[in-house]
Amino acid sequence: MDRKIVEQVVEEARQEAANLVIWDRRDTFTVEPDDLSELELADEHLRAKMQDGRATVYLEYGSIYKLVVERERKARPGVRAGFGAGID
């Protein structure tokens, strides 16, 4: 993934105080809003300190294939997401 795209998504997550979910070839990582300030964008990788500094994750830009800014979902009370299927 291009570094400029990663920078834009990280900045959007910081502005909205939202979770940043990162998928790479190894695993999926969720960086919470409190940890976004600890995110460092280097030339070849992204470094994330997580879990109150107890874990540091290095992600090469080339291994990242999906980034999502996870905003808090607002649903109406009583509405359930999903679908139903019937068997005849």
Secondary structure, 3 states (H helix, E strand, C coil): CCHHHHHHHHHHHHHHCCEEEEEECCCEEEECHHHHHHCEECCCEEEEEECCCCEEEEEEHHHEEEEEEECCCCCCCCCCCCCCCCCC
